[in-house]
Amino acid sequence: MATKKIGLLLEAEVSPGGRARFEKRYQAATGIAVSPGTPEHYQSQSNKWGAELRVYFNDHAMATVLKASGVHVEGPRRGYKSGEYKYRFNDNQRWWKLVENEGLRLGLN
């Protein structure tokens, strides 16, 4: 059965000290073992304090709803991924809800 793409890109940048916790939780939620670079949208960076979990998207209506619910949405954006995605938000709780409750995964969904 083909999965319909909804145009959300999930990305994770995690500190070396947070990797084990992130990878364990992600595998428990998805059944998929990850490591930095596999998939490409998961990175470990020494300049991070914890995890920066981001969602990129282009849907203006979604941006409006998220903003109205109190989510800090960046956009329209310039810089990293701005040619591909107009908006992004950094919200670890919402990111995990998308993975654990909605079945989304790292990368394009």
mmCIF file of the C-alpha atoms, coordinates in Angstrom:
data_MODEL
# 
_entry.id   MODEL 
# 
loop_
_atom_site.group_PDB 
_atom_site.id 
_atom_site.type_symbol 
_atom_site.label_atom_id 
_atom_site.label_alt_id 
_atom_site.label_comp_id 
_atom_site.label_asym_id 
_atom_site.label_entity_id 
_atom_site.label_seq_id 
_atom_site.pdbx_PDB_ins_code 
_atom_site.Cartn_x 
_atom_site.Cartn_y 
_atom_site.Cartn_z 
_atom_site.occupancy 
_atom_site.B_iso_or_equiv 
_atom_site.pdbx_formal_charge 
_atom_site.auth_seq_id 
_atom_site.auth_comp_id 
_atom_site.auth_asym_id 
_atom_site.auth_atom_id 
_atom_site.pdbx_PDB_model_num 
ATOM 1   C CA . MET A 1 1   ? 0.000  0.000  0.000  1.00 0.00 ? 1   MET A CA 1 
ATOM 2   C CA . ALA A 1 2   ? 1.502  3.341  -1.046 1.00 0.00 ? 2   ALA A CA 1 
ATOM 3   C CA . THR A 1 3   ? 1.791  6.086  1.533  1.00 0.00 ? 3   THR A CA 1 
ATOM 4   C CA . LYS A 1 4   ? 0.440  9.471  0.487  1.00 0.00 ? 4   LYS A CA 1 
ATOM 5   C CA . LYS A 1 5   ? 3.072  12.207 0.748  1.00 0.00 ? 5   LYS A CA 1 
ATOM 6   C CA . ILE A 1 6   ? 1.820  15.174 2.758  1.00 0.00 ? 6   ILE A CA 1 
ATOM 7   C CA . GLY A 1 7   ? 4.784  17.467 2.212  1.00 0.00 ? 7   GLY A CA 1 
ATOM 8   C CA . LEU A 1 8   ? 6.196  17.620 5.733  1.00 0.00 ? 8   LEU A CA 1 
ATOM 9   C CA . LEU A 1 9   ? 9.925  17.171 6.176  1.00 0.00 ? 9   LEU A CA 1 
ATOM 10  C CA . LEU A 1 10  ? 11.041 16.035 9.632  1.00 0.00 ? 10  LEU A CA 1 
ATOM 11  C CA . GLU A 1 11  ? 14.625 16.683 10.594 1.00 0.00 ? 11  GLU A CA 1 
ATOM 12  C CA . ALA A 1 12  ? 16.595 16.097 13.806 1.00 0.00 ? 12  ALA A CA 1 
ATOM 13  C CA . GLU A 1 13  ? 19.869 17.588 15.030 1.00 0.00 ? 13  GLU A CA 1 
ATOM 14  C CA . VAL A 1 14  ? 20.939 15.985 18.297 1.00 0.00 ? 14  VAL A CA 1 
ATOM 15  C CA . SER A 1 15  ? 23.898 16.536 20.604 1.00 0.00 ? 15  SER A CA 1 
ATOM 16  C CA . PRO A 1 16  ? 26.283 13.594 21.048 1.00 0.00 ? 16  PRO A CA 1 
ATOM 17  C CA . GLY A 1 17  ? 25.101 13.284 24.661 1.00 0.00 ? 17  GLY A CA 1 
ATOM 18  C CA . GLY A 1 18  ? 21.468 13.052 23.584 1.00 0.00 ? 18  GLY A CA 1 
ATOM 19  C CA . ARG A 1 19  ? 21.908 10.511 20.800 1.00 0.00 ? 19  ARG A CA 1 
ATOM 20  C CA . ALA A 1 20  ? 21.224 7.337  22.805 1.00 0.00 ? 20  ALA A CA 1 
ATOM 21  C CA . ARG A 1 21  ? 17.987 8.735  24.271 1.00 0.00 ? 21  ARG A CA 1 
ATOM 22  C CA . PHE A 1 22  ? 16.794 10.051 20.900 1.00 0.00 ? 22  PHE A CA 1 
ATOM 23  C CA . GLU A 1 23  ? 17.655 6.839  19.025 1.00 0.00 ? 23  GLU A CA 1 
ATOM 24  C CA . LYS A 1 24  ? 15.991 4.629  21.651 1.00 0.00 ? 24  LYS A CA 1 
ATOM 25  C CA . ARG A 1 25  ? 12.785 6.676  21.636 1.00 0.00 ? 25  ARG A CA 1 
ATOM 26  C CA . TYR A 1 26  ? 12.695 6.853  17.826 1.00 0.00 ? 26  TYR A CA 1 
ATOM 27  C CA . GLN A 1 27  ? 13.194 3.104  17.494 1.00 0.00 ? 27  GLN A CA 1 
ATOM 28  C CA . ALA A 1 28  ? 10.526 2.397  20.126 1.00 0.00 ? 28  ALA A CA 1 
ATOM 29  C CA . ALA A 1 29  ? 8.067  4.606  18.215 1.00 0.00 ? 29  ALA A CA 1 
ATOM 30  C CA . THR A 1 30  ? 8.872  3.449  14.693 1.00 0.00 ? 30  THR A CA 1 
ATOM 31  C CA . GLY A 1 31  ? 10.680 0.127  14.841 1.00 0.00 ? 31  GLY A CA 1 
ATOM 32  C CA . ILE A 1 32  ? 13.471 1.775  12.843 1.00 0.00 ? 32  ILE A CA 1 
ATOM 33  C CA . ALA A 1 33  ? 17.050 2.010  14.118 1.00 0.00 ? 33  ALA A CA 1 
ATOM 34  C CA . VAL A 1 34  ? 18.738 5.283  13.159 1.00 0.00 ? 34  VAL A CA 1 
ATOM 35  C CA . SER A 1 35  ? 22.215 6.736  13.458 1.00 0.00 ? 35  SER A CA 1 
ATOM 36  C CA . PRO A 1 36  ? 23.583 10.113 12.380 1.00 0.00 ? 36  PRO A CA 1 
ATOM 37  C CA . GLY A 1 37  ? 23.407 10.307 8.605  1.00 0.00 ? 37  GLY A CA 1 
ATOM 38  C CA . THR A 1 38  ? 21.108 7.280  8.350  1.00 0.00 ? 38  THR A CA 1 
ATOM 39  C CA . PRO A 1 39  ? 18.673 8.609  7.376  1.00 0.00 ? 39  PRO A CA 1 
ATOM 40  C CA . GLU A 1 40  ? 20.233 11.788 6.042  1.00 0.00 ? 40  GLU A CA 1 
ATOM 41  C CA . HIS A 1 41  ? 17.766 13.973 7.983  1.00 0.00 ? 41  HIS A CA 1 
ATOM 42  C CA . TYR A 1 42  ? 19.223 12.850 11.317 1.00 0.00 ? 42  TYR A CA 1 
ATOM 43  C CA . GLN A 1 43  ? 22.448 14.534 12.372 1.00 0.00 ? 43  GLN A CA 1 
ATOM 44  C CA . SER A 1 44  ? 24.562 14.666 15.510 1.00 0.00 ? 44  SER A CA 1 
ATOM 45  C CA . GLN A 1 45  ? 26.162 18.037 16.181 1.00 0.00 ? 45  GLN A CA 1 
ATOM 46  C CA . SER A 1 46  ? 28.496 18.878 19.035 1.00 0.00 ? 46  SER A CA 1 
ATOM 47  C CA . ASN A 1 47  ? 27.277 22.495 19.180 1.00 0.00 ? 47  ASN A CA 1 
ATOM 48  C CA . LYS A 1 48  ? 23.785 21.388 20.352 1.00 0.00 ? 48  LYS A CA 1 
ATOM 49  C CA . TRP A 1 49  ? 22.683 21.193 23.987 1.00 0.00 ? 49  TRP A CA 1 
ATOM 50  C CA . GLY A 1 50  ? 20.019 18.582 23.328 1.00 0.00 ? 50  GLY A CA 1 
ATOM 51  C CA . ALA A 1 51  ? 17.777 17.902 20.352 1.00 0.00 ? 51  ALA A CA 1 
ATOM 52  C CA . GLU A 1 52  ? 16.521 20.373 17.768 1.00 0.00 ? 52  GLU A CA 1 
ATOM 53  C CA . LEU A 1 53  ? 13.587 18.698 16.082 1.00 0.00 ? 53  LEU A CA 1 
ATOM 54  C CA . ARG A 1 54  ? 12.242 20.615 13.097 1.00 0.00 ? 54  ARG A CA 1 
ATOM 55  C CA . VAL A 1 55  ? 9.326  20.325 10.722 1.00 0.00 ? 55  VAL A CA 1 
ATOM 56  C CA . TYR A 1 56  ? 9.529  22.035 7.317  1.00 0.00 ? 56  TYR A CA 1 
ATOM 57  C CA . PHE A 1 57  ? 6.471  22.612 5.141  1.00 0.00 ? 57  PHE A CA 1 
ATOM 58  C CA . ASN A 1 58  ? 4.882  24.859 2.496  1.00 0.00 ? 58  ASN A CA 1 
ATOM 59  C CA . ASP A 1 59  ? 1.207  24.918 3.517  1.00 0.00 ? 59  ASP A CA 1 
ATOM 60  C CA . HIS A 1 60  ? 0.184  28.499 4.402  1.00 0.00 ? 60  HIS A CA 1 
ATOM 61  C CA . ALA A 1 61  ? -3.078 27.357 6.015  1.00 0.00 ? 61  ALA A CA 1 
ATOM 62  C CA . MET A 1 62  ? -1.130 24.990 8.261  1.00 0.00 ? 62  MET A CA 1 
ATOM 63  C CA . ALA A 1 63  ? 1.222  27.818 9.237  1.00 0.00 ? 63  ALA A CA 1 
ATOM 64  C CA . THR A 1 64  ? -1.780 29.988 10.145 1.00 0.00 ? 64  THR A CA 1 
ATOM 65  C CA . VAL A 1 65  ? -3.368 27.259 12.300 1.00 0.00 ? 65  VAL A CA 1 
ATOM 66  C CA . LEU A 1 66  ? -0.107 26.491 14.066 1.00 0.00 ? 66  LEU A CA 1 
ATOM 67  C CA . LYS A 1 67  ? 0.530  30.169 14.791 1.00 0.00 ? 67  LYS A CA 1 
ATOM 68  C CA . ALA A 1 68  ? -3.014 30.571 16.145 1.00 0.00 ? 68  ALA A CA 1 
ATOM 69  C CA . SER A 1 69  ? -2.381 27.627 18.496 1.00 0.00 ? 69  SER A CA 1 
ATOM 70  C CA . GLY A 1 70  ? 0.766  29.262 19.871 1.00 0.00 ? 70  GLY A CA 1 
ATOM 71  C CA . VAL A 1 71  ? 3.450  27.530 17.826 1.00 0.00 ? 71  VAL A CA 1 
ATOM 72  C CA . HIS A 1 72  ? 6.326  29.756 16.737 1.00 0.00 ? 72  HIS A CA 1 
ATOM 73  C CA . VAL A 1 73  ? 6.391  29.274 12.961 1.00 0.00 ? 73  VAL A CA 1 
ATOM 74  C CA . GLU A 1 74  ? 9.251  30.777 11.004 1.00 0.00 ? 74  GLU A CA 1 
ATOM 75  C CA . GLY A 1 75  ? 8.366  31.939 7.538  1.00 0.00 ? 75  GLY A CA 1 
ATOM 76  C CA . PRO A 1 76  ? 8.285  32.819 4.853  1.00 0.00 ? 76  PRO A CA 1 
ATOM 77  C CA . ARG A 1 77  ? 11.925 31.960 5.264  1.00 0.00 ? 77  ARG A CA 1 
ATOM 78  C CA . ARG A 1 78  ? 15.305 32.746 3.764  1.00 0.00 ? 78  ARG A CA 1 
ATOM 79  C CA . GLY A 1 79  ? 18.403 30.641 4.183  1.00 0.00 ? 79  GLY A CA 1 
ATOM 80  C CA . TYR A 1 80  ? 18.641 26.919 4.836  1.00 0.00 ? 80  TYR A CA 1 
ATOM 81  C CA . LYS A 1 81  ? 15.991 24.993 2.858  1.00 0.00 ? 81  LYS A CA 1 
ATOM 82  C CA . SER A 1 82  ? 14.199 28.247 1.941  1.00 0.00 ? 82  SER A CA 1 
ATOM 83  C CA . GLY A 1 83  ? 14.182 27.265 -1.730 1.00 0.00 ? 83  GLY A CA 1 
ATOM 84  C CA . GLU A 1 84  ? 12.275 24.097 -0.857 1.00 0.00 ? 84  GLU A CA 1 
ATOM 85  C CA . TYR A 1 85  ? 10.170 25.046 2.166  1.00 0.00 ? 85  TYR A CA 1 
ATOM 86  C CA . LYS A 1 86  ? 8.496  28.339 3.077  1.00 0.00 ? 86  LYS A CA 1 
ATOM 87  C CA . TYR A 1 87  ? 7.898  27.511 6.752  1.00 0.00 ? 87  TYR A CA 1 
ATOM 88  C CA . ARG A 1 88  ? 9.350  25.601 9.650  1.00 0.00 ? 88  ARG A CA 1 
ATOM 89  C CA . PHE A 1 89  ? 8.789  25.130 13.327 1.00 0.00 ? 89  PHE A CA 1 
ATOM 90  C CA . ASN A 1 90  ? 11.053 23.821 16.074 1.00 0.00 ? 90  ASN A CA 1 
ATOM 91  C CA . ASP A 1 91  ? 8.863  22.134 18.667 1.00 0.00 ? 91  ASP A CA 1 
ATOM 92  C CA . ASN A 1 92  ? 10.156 18.895 20.137 1.00 0.00 ? 92  ASN A CA 1 
ATOM 93  C CA . GLN A 1 93  ? 6.826  17.908 21.714 1.00 0.00 ? 93  GLN A CA 1 
ATOM 94  C CA . ARG A 1 94  ? 4.878  18.386 18.490 1.00 0.00 ? 94  ARG A CA 1 
ATOM 95  C CA . TRP A 1 95  ? 7.631  16.618 16.509 1.00 0.00 ? 95  TRP A CA 1 
ATOM 96  C CA . TRP A 1 96  ? 7.374  13.558 18.761 1.00 0.00 ? 96  TRP A CA 1 
ATOM 97  C CA . LYS A 1 97  ? 3.552  13.609 18.529 1.00 0.00 ? 97  LYS A CA 1 
ATOM 98  C CA . LEU A 1 98  ? 3.856  13.493 14.742 1.00 0.00 ? 98  LEU A CA 1 
ATOM 99  C CA . VAL A 1 99  ? 6.207  10.510 14.986 1.00 0.00 ? 99  VAL A CA 1 
ATOM 100 C CA . GLU A 1 100 ? 4.566  8.607  17.835 1.00 0.00 ? 100 GLU A CA 1 
ATOM 101 C CA . ASN A 1 101 ? 0.897  9.348  17.191 1.00 0.00 ? 101 ASN A CA 1 
ATOM 102 C CA . GLU A 1 102 ? 0.624  10.198 13.499 1.00 0.00 ? 102 GLU A CA 1 
ATOM 103 C CA . GLY A 1 103 ? 3.141  7.750  12.023 1.00 0.00 ? 103 GLY A CA 1 
ATOM 104 C CA . LEU A 1 104 ? 5.444  10.326 10.444 1.00 0.00 ? 104 LEU A CA 1 
ATOM 105 C CA . ARG A 1 105 ? 9.140  9.571  10.053 1.00 0.00 ? 105 ARG A CA 1 
ATOM 106 C CA . LEU A 1 106 ? 12.440 11.391 9.613  1.00 0.00 ? 106 LEU A CA 1 
ATOM 107 C CA . GLY A 1 107 ? 12.618 12.749 6.087  1.00 0.00 ? 107 GLY A CA 1 
ATOM 108 C CA . LEU A 1 108 ? 9.818  13.592 3.680  1.00 0.00 ? 108 LEU A CA 1 
ATOM 109 C CA . ASN A 1 109 ? 6.345  12.497 4.659  1.00 0.00 ? 109 ASN A CA 1 
# 
